[in-house]
Amino acid sequence: MERIRAWLGGWRSDIANVRRKGSFARNALYTFSDAFANILSQIVLTPLVAALYGPVAYGIYGLFSTITTNLSTLAGLGLPGAFMLPRDERGFQALARTSIALLVLVVVAVAPICLFPSLLYAVLPSWSVMGRWCMAVPAMVLLLGLTQVLVNWSARVKAFALYARIGPATSVGMRLFNLGYGLLRKGTLHGLILGELVVRTLAVAWFFAAMRKHGLRPLLRGYGRAEAVGTLKAYREYPLYIFPGRWLALFASQLPILGIITFLEPGPANTAAVGHFTLAGSLLLMPLRLFGYSLSMVFLRKITEAQADDPASVGPLTQRLYDRFLALGLLPFTFLTFFGDEVFRLVLGEAWREAGVYSAAMGLFYLFRLLSEPIVSVYNAQRSERALFRFYLALFVVNAAAVAYGILHLRSAYATVMAFAAVNLGAYLYLSCRILRNTGRPWARVTLRTGALIAVACLAFGLLRRAVLGTWTPF
């Protein structure tokens, strides 16, 4: 009973701190509101958009998004994530200028390849499903890279309220554009790509206009090779360990998309399988975006200060967030694990039932992502970037092996997704244990408690499915 009172007291304290300007809870509320608007727009508009475009269009969009996301992440070398570290403005400006210069170099290098589709498709013929829209890849890489710079810059100056406006407007605007364009053009295959290009361009312009008062002009002049080299040396931990690790994690999560499109037999069935995987993944990310990523940026600042001023507080702070995420994610993810196929069928239609099966397979994997990814910045605060890099490298290797087995041996998109989900469940379970252990928490006891709660929830939903549908699982 005492533990329940303490748990409820922690929630009351968090809510009360929302009123205090500059507090962790208030800044978290700003970022949470962005995520909430994003999730709400997905819940309301995704069924309509999915019905208009269908799995094949989502498969094409998934391939385009995978390419552009990876390239924009590569372009930054992780430097935008270090924007909070420089103590003085001059150091920050040098870091920001270097980040922008690297982004421009990558865009210039990629442009010749993408602007001549016949050359690209001669090497990767299965990617020809994008048609001439591969020519939009450099523009999207630039937009995504600039967004990374602007978001991290706004976090440095604590302009969380700004992103709380731009983020939701971008999310809602993109889906409304997709809906209107889909109705106008009867669900054209490339409408999702066009919507992202148009709306993200407007969002970046809005961001630039709003950040002018924080010193935009100094970032646009004073570029020099010596400054860039000096900046890369000063923050070498980011390009050497932090960035490669995060990029490997991103790339590992997208391996099924690239593998199915590139190596399985080309055709609508496998393109649709990529669409199913893309939509399932985006919907499973909703709790992570709402409760996890919305707090991760604020948590990074809080945990960095705690590590410097009061290292003993790092462990309790980390476990408090872990417990919050478990309470918020346990029922949604375990419910999808047993009823994902029926939810997708009822809400999106029979064409999307397979996406529900994929979401069921990945449900527990995404639960442990929710428990670990938002608090993984503990590694950065403790200067353990190399250990985190080793984890992400191992994650990439096991994902590559799982996807290769599903594609090259089993020759099945379904088997590929199942193998991918299984290895990631184990990997993120391990990561959550490591984070708790690194912060001095009783990781074994906490993990056993988590496992017991998951087992109880799974048993309850399994019995419910058996009683209602006559089967234990969607598989």
N, C-alpha and C positions, 0 to 999 in steps of 0.2 A: 504493500500500500504506500509505503514511504517513497518507493521508486516512482510510482505513478504520480504522486504529488510533486516530486522533483521535476518529472517530465512535463507536467502541466505548467509548473511554475516557470520553466524555461521558455515555454511558448508564450506565456503572459509577459515575461520580460522582453522577449523579442518584439512583441506587438507594441508594448509601451515605448520602446526605444525608437519606433518609427517617427515619433513626434520630435525627436532631437535632431536638429540640423547637422548634417555631416556624419551621422552615426552609421554604423555598419547596416543596421536594420533599414534606415531611411534610404541609403544608397541601393541596398538590395531591392527595396520596393520599386525604385525607378526601373531597374533592369528587369525585375519581375513583371512589371506592367507591360513592357515591350514583349516579353515572352508570352504573357497571357493573351495579348491582342493577336499575336501570331498564331497561337494555338486555337483561339476562338475562330479566327478566319479559316483555319484549316478544317475545323469541325463543321462549320456552316457551309463553306464553299467547296471543299474538296469533293464531296459526293457529286455536285453538279459538274465540276470541271472534269472529274474522272469519267463521268458518263458521256460527256461531249467528246473527249479525246481518245479514250480507250487505252489498253495496255501497250499497243505498239508505239503510239505517240509518246507514252511515258518512257518506253525503252529507249527511243531516240534521244529524248531529253536527258535521260539518265546517263547516256554515253557522253553527250555534250557537256553536261554538268561535271562529270568525273574528270574529263580532260581539262576543263577550265579551272576547276578547283585545285587540282594538283599543280598546274602550272603557276597559278597565282600564289600558292603556298611556297613553291620552290623559289619564286621571284623574291620573296621577302627574306629568305634565309633565317626566319624567326626573329629578325631585329625589331619589328613592331611590338613584339611581346616584351621587349626590354625598355619601352618608353617610360615606364615609371621609375626606372633605376637612377638616371642622372639627377644629381642634386641641383645642378644649376641649369639655367635655360640654354646656355651656349652648348653644353654637352648634349642636351635633348635635340636641339636644332641640327647638330652634326649627325646624330643618329637618324633623325627623320629624313634628312637630305640623302643620306646613304641608302636608306630603305627605298626612297622614291627612285633614285638613280638605278638601283638594281632592278626594280620593277620595269623601268623603261627599257633597260638592256634586254631583259627577257622578252618583252613584247616585240621589240625590234628583231630579235633572233627568231621568234616563232612566226612572225608575219609572212616571210617568203614561203614557208612550208604550207601554211594554211590558205594563202591567197591563190594557190594553184591546186585546186582539188584533184585534178587528174594525177598529179605527182604523188600526193598523199595516198590516194586510193590505189595506186599501183603497188604501193608497199603494203598497205593495210586495206585490202578490198572490202572486208566485212564492215569497215567503218563508213562505207559509201551510203549507208542508210541516212546519214546526216545531209546528204546532197550538197548543195552549194552553201549551206549554213556553216560548214567548217570555216568559211571565210570570216565568220563573226567571232571565232575563237580569240584572236588577239584583242579585240575590243572588250570582250567579256573578262579576259585575264586582267586587263588594265583596270576595269571597273571594280573587280573583286579585290585586287591589290590595293587600290586607293581606299576602298572601304576598310580594309584591315588597318591601314595607316590612320585613317580618320577616327575609327572606333577607339583604337588604343590611345590616340592623342586626346580624345574627349575624356577618356578614363583618367589620364594623367592630370588634367585640369579639373577633374571631378564634375564634368558636365554630363552626369548620368541622366539628368532630365532631358537633355537634348536628344540623346539616343533613344530615350523612352518615347519620344515623339516620332523620330525618323524611322526607327525600326518597325513599329506597328504600321505606319503609313506605307512603308515599302511592302510589307507582307500582304496587307489588305489590298493595296493597289495592284500588286502582281496578280493576285487571284481574280480581282474584278476585271482586269484587262484580259486575262485568260478566258474568263467566262464570256465577256462581251465579244471578243474576237472569235471564240469558238462558236458562238451562236451565229455570228455574221458569216463565217467561212465554213460552217458545218463541221467543226472539229478538225481543222487541218493538222497534219502531222507535226508541223514545225511551229505551231502557235505558242507552245510553252516556251520555246527558246526566244521568240520575238518578245513575249511579255517580259521576260527577265531582262533582256537588253534595254527595253524602253524604260521600265520602271526603275531599274538600278541606275541608269543614267540620270534620271531626275533626282534620285535620292542622293547621289554623289554631289550633284550641283547644289542641292539644299545644304548638305553637310559643309561644303566649302564656304558657302555664303555665311553660315552660322558661326564657323570657326575663325572668320576673319578677325574678330575682336581679340582672339587669343594669340595673334601674331602670325598670320598666314604668310605675309610678305617675306620675312626672313627665310622661310623654308624654300622659297622659289628662287633664291639667288645665293651665290657663294659656293657653288659646287666645285669640288676639286679632287683630284686623284689622291693627294696626300691626306686630306681629311677623311676620305673613304677608307683608305688603308689603315689609318690610325684608329678609326671607329671600329673596324672589323677586328683589329688587334685587342682593343679595349674590351670588347664584348664577345670575344672569341668563343666563350662557352655556348653562346646561342647558335652560331652557325655550325659549330663542331659537334655539339651534343643535344641541345634542346630542340633546335629545328629538325635535325635528322630524325630524332625520336618521334616528334609529333607528325612529321610528314610520313614516316613509316606507318604510324598508327592510322593516319588518314588513308593512305594507299592500301593498307591491308584491308580496311573496311570496304574498299571499292573493288577488290580483286574479283569477286564474282561477276560484277558488271563487265569488266574488261575481259575476263576469261570466257564467259558465255558468248559475248558478242564476237570475240576475235577467233576463238578456237573451235566452237561447236558449229555445226552446219548452218550456214546463213539461211534465214527465212523468217517469216512472220512469227512462227511458234517460239523461237529462241529470243527474238526481239521482244515479244510479249512477256517472256519469262523475265527478261531484264526489267521491263516495266513493272511487273508484279513485285520484284525485289526492290526496285526503287521506291515505289509507293509504300510498301510495307516498312522499309527502313525509315522513310520520312515520317510516317505516322508513329512508329515506335520511338522516334526521337522527341516526340511532343513532350512527354514528362521530363525528359532530360533537358530540353530547352526551357521548359517552364520552371522547373525547380532546381535544375543543375547548372546549366550554362548561364542562367540569369544571375546566379550567385557567385559563379567561379571568379569573375573579374574582381568583384568586391572582396571575395575571400582571399585572393592573391594579395591584395593590398593589406588586408587585415593580418594575414599570417606572416607577411614579411615584417611588418611592424612588431608583431608578437615575438618572432624569432630574435629580433634585435634587442627588444626591451625586456621581455619576460619569457624566456624559452620554456619555462615550466607550464605556461598557459597554452602552448601549441597543441599538446595532446588532448586536453579537455575540449578545446575549441574544435578540433578535427572530429572527435567522436560525437560531439553535439550535432554537427552537420550530418555526419554519417547516420545517426539515429533519426534525424529529421527526414532524410532522403528515404530511409527504409520505411518509415511510417507512411510517407506519401506515395511510394512506388509499389509497395508490396501487393496490394489488391489489384491495381490496374494491370500490372504485368502478369501476375499469375492468372487473372481472369482471361487475358488475351491468349495465354498459353493453352487454355482449354476451349476457348470459344472464338478464337480469332477468325476461323473460317466462316462461322455463322454470322459474326458481326459484319465482315466484309461483304458477304453475300446479301444480307438484308439491307445494308446501307448503300452499297455501291453497285449491287447487281451480280448476277451469276458469273459474268465475265471476270470479276475480280475475286472470286473465291480462292483461287490459288495464292493470291497475295495474302489472304487471311491465313492460309496454311503456313506460308513463309513467316508471317508475323508470330504465329504460335510457336514455330520452331525457334525463333530468336527471342522470345519473351523473357526467359530467365537470363539470357546473355545481356539483354539491355537493362535488366534490373541491376545486375552487378556493374554495368557501366555507370548507372546512376549513382551507385554507392561509391565509386572510385574516381571517375574522371573529374568531377567538379572539385575534388579535394587533392588531386594529384600534384598541385602546385606546392604541396608540402616538400616535395623533392627539391624544388627550386629554392624555397626559403631556407632549406638545410644545406644547400649547395651540393646536392647529391645527383646532379644532372647526368653523370656518367652511368649511375645505376639505373636511372629511368631510361636512358638510351639503350642499355643492354636489354631491358624488358621489351621495349618497342621493337628492337631488332629481332628478338626471339619471337615476338608476336607476329611480325611480318613473315618469318620463316615458316612457322606452323600454319599460318593462313595460306601461304603460297603452296605448301604441301597438301593441305586439305582441298584447296581449289583445283590443284593439278590432279589429285586423285579422282575427284568428282568428274572432271572434264575429260582427262586423257584415258582413265581406266574405265570409269562407269559410263562416260559419254551421256551424262544427264544433267540438265540444269537443276532439277529437283534434288538429286543426290549431292550436287555441288553446294547448294544452300544448306542442306542438312549437315554436311561435314563442316562447313564454315561456322554454323551456329554452335556445334558441339565444341570445337577447339576454342572458340572465343568465350564460351561460358567458363571453361576451365581457366583461361588466361586472366579474365577479369575478376574471377573469384580469388585467384592468387594475388592480383594487384591490390585488391581491397585488404587482404591480410597483411601485405607488406606495408601499406600505408599506416595501418593501425600499429603494427609492430615498430615502425620507424619513429612513431611519435610517443612510444612508451605505453601504449594502451594494452590491455589484456586481450590480444588479438584472437587467441584460440577460443576464449570464452565468448567473446562478442560474435565470432563467426559461427560457433555452434548454436548460439541463440538465434542468429539470423537464419541458419539452416533449418532449425526447428520450426520457426515461424513460416518459412517457405513451405516446408513439408505439410504443415497443418492446412495452409491455404490451398495447396495443390490437391490434397486429399478431399477437401470440401468441394472444390470446383470439379474435381474428377467424378465424385459421387453425383453432383448435380447434373453433369453432362450425361452420365450413365442413365440417370433417372429420366431426363428430358429427351435425349437424342438416341439413347441405346448404345452409345460407344463411349470409350474412356477418353480418347484423345482425337484430335483432327487428322492424325497421320494414318 
